[in-house]
Amino acid sequence: MTAPTYYVTTPIYYVNDRPHIGHAYTTLAADVMARFKRLDGYDVYFLTGTDEHGQKIQRSAESKGITPQQFTDEVSAVFRALAEDFNFSNNDFIRTTETRHKLACMELWQRLESAGHIYLDKYAGWYAVSDEAFYDETELKEGPDGTKLAPTGKPVEWVEEESYFFRLSAFEDRLLDLYQNQPDFILPKGRRNEVISFVKGGLQDLSISRTTFDWGVPVPGNERHVMYVWLDALTNYLTATGWPDAAPRWPADMHLVGKDILRFHAIYWPAFLMGADLPLPGRVFAHGWWTNEGEKISKSLGNVIDPYELKATFGLDQTRYFLLREVPFGNDGDFRREAMVTRMNSDLANNLGNLAQRSLSMIAKSLDGQVPEATLTAEDEALISAAGAPLLNEVRGLLDVQSFNRALESVWAVISEANVYIDAQAPWTLKKTDPMRMASVLYTVIETVRRVTLILQPVMPESTAKLLDLVGQPTGKRDFNALEHRLVPGTPLPKPEGVFPRYVEADA
Ligand code: MSP
């Protein structure tokens, strides 16, 4: 039987900036989806990369006095390194300056053109280079010094030039049908409703080429024009599948994006695909934005959250856990250092770490460091079973709607049960009164730890690998099938060591 496939993407990131929390956050969520699906038997393709064309990048390069190609080579490498340093398991890293991508863009353009969806006219209107987006006069607000600003707060400039247009207005009904027939095409629900009312408000044709700069993919047949950077960027999802050659991985199952770029993914992108007669992705999920200790994050405030700093201060897996546990994925969230420390110490060091450490050290000291022989009671069996198929099913269902925080909550419900169990059974007392029972209790605990650890692998790949070593789970057998087996008594275990350190304030 061939494995079912799963194709998940992140936005491709603009290379005009150092990686910040927003970049790490979306890619982390995609990584967890990809890792979970792999362990669950899927043939997974996980794509991330960099968005390198457009006026914004051209200007950034100019201000540094280097060519856009040099500039994008440098910054793209930084994003590639972030993927490695955060243990992201992407299968591909796409750059929009690659030949494979330019060819895909030109092919898509030609298909749209030959289907009659593109025409040449003149654009006159507002453009925000920072957002690479066109805005209607009615959407603008006034800045403090009387200048006009985009709804995002970014400055706009007046643009008047010859431009190709995409007949977006012709796709209104088909888009509304899509949202209707595929109710979870856009998640979360609140965002879906926003998109629906925006489309119902009427769509204008979209300017899809520019002539006043040249850092982009040339328009086939008219090289005075380069393609609008969003048409170019969105096509990356298709390029990476090998399109226009045979592209069995298309369509993507899931595009993960931030809420600010939902419109491009949920309106423009499906309209382009419909126009080119290509299959549509399964879902676009828009996550919320982080603030820092209650403040909006901005370069000018100097409060940008650096993912590397989090990793250095709290540890990589701790950071990964916190970002997905603290806030529902669709909501905005506030990064508070105190909350990070609490999660790290209470959930990871105390609840999970201690449970494992206590039981494994008793096994090392009192039971020859081997998986104990056990005679299990109904209560022992109940705990072990709760950490098996029912937990996996619950987590699977929650991850299928990107509810990372609730999935983690349900794993911690079982970990808490195991803590209640070990305290009530008190194996440290049984050591003197009933050593056989002590062995069964410790078996029950480490088998439960083994199970929750298998399920937690996608979120904390490094720490769970260490913990699985400590409970004697063979390295080649760590997919979710391993939940159908149990630890074999007599298996020698390595010397226990702590996997989840406590955070201690440096000056404490
Ligand atoms: N290049 C486009 C995407 C093209 S996809 C075909 C782009 N790039 S970006 O570098 O600006 O992307 C930034 C990503 O980070 C977006 O998904 C955005 O939502 C996310 N975030 C930026 N600031 C953020 C926070 N403060 N919090 C969470 N995510 C944030 O857009």
Boltz pocket constraint, residues with backbone or C-beta under 6 A from the ligand:
constraints:
  - pocket:
      binder: B
      contacts: [[A, 10], [A, 11], [A, 12], [A, 13], [A, 14], [A, 15], [A, 21], [A, 22], [A, 23], [A, 25], [A, 26], [A, 51], [A, 230], [A, 233], [A, 234], [A, 235], [A, 236], [A, 257], [A, 258], [A, 259], [A, 260], [A, 261], [A, 287], [A, 288], [A, 289], [A, 290], [A, 291], [A, 297]]
      max_distance: 6.0
